[in-house]
Amino acid sequence: MLDTGCRWRDLPEELGCGSGHTAWRRLREWQAAGVWDRLHQLVLDELSDAELLDWSRGCIDGVSVRSKRGAS
């Protein structure tokens, strides 16, 4: 979905995620429960412990959002 632009309802059943609605609902629930943030931190910790991260360089990405008229 995020990478391919696939619609939820077009998810192949053989992925084992259930219906597109079920997959969407689970993703929403896991996001609200902080699952992805915790998983991300666990992966970073594992890579750091194995000395597989190089923190000498980094990239920060940002998004520009148009402001309302008259906003400062």
C-alpha positions in Angstrom: 0.0 0.0 0.0 2.6 2.5 1.0 5.2 1.4 -1.5 3.1 0.1 -4.4 -0.1 2.2 -4.2 -2.1 -1.0 -4.0 -5.6 -0.5 -2.7 -6.6 -2.3 0.5 -9.3 -4.2 -1.2 -6.8 -5.5 -3.9 -4.6 -7.3 -1.3 -4.1 -10.9 -2.5 -5.9 -13.3 -0.2 -2.8 -15.6 -0.3 -0.9 -13.1 1.8 -2.9 -14.4 4.8 -3.9 -10.9 6.0 -7.6 -11.6 5.6 -9.7 -9.0 3.7 -8.3 -5.6 2.9 -10.6 -4.1 5.5 -9.1 -6.5 8.2 -5.6 -5.6 7.1 -6.3 -1.9 7.3 -8.0 -2.2 10.7 -5.0 -4.2 12.1 -2.5 -1.6 10.7 -4.6 1.2 12.3 -4.8 -0.6 15.7 -1.1 -1.5 15.7 -0.2 2.1 14.9 -2.4 3.4 17.7 -0.8 0.9 20.1 2.7 2.1 19.2 3.7 -1.3 17.7 5.7 0.2 14.8 7.6 2.7 17.0 8.6 -0.1 19.4 9.6 -2.4 16.5 11.6 0.3 14.9 13.4 0.9 18.2 14.1 -2.8 18.7 15.6 -3.1 15.2 17.8 0.0 15.9 18.9 -1.5 19.2 19.8 -4.8 17.6 21.8 -3.2 14.8 23.5 -0.9 17.2 24.5 -3.8 19.5 25.9 -5.7 16.5 27.8 -2.5 15.5 26.1 -2.4 12.2 24.9 1.2 12.4 27.1 4.1 11.2 25.8 7.3 12.9 28.6 9.4 11.4 26.3 10.5 8.6 22.6 11.1 8.5 19.8 12.6 6.4 16.9 14.5 7.7 13.8 14.7 5.5 11.1 17.2 5.8 7.8 18.1 4.2 6.8 21.6 3.4 3.2 22.4 4.0 1.5 25.5 2.6 0.4 27.8 5.4 -2.8 29.7 5.6 -2.9 33.3 4.3 -1.6 35.8 6.8 0.1 33.1 8.9 3.5 33.9 10.1 
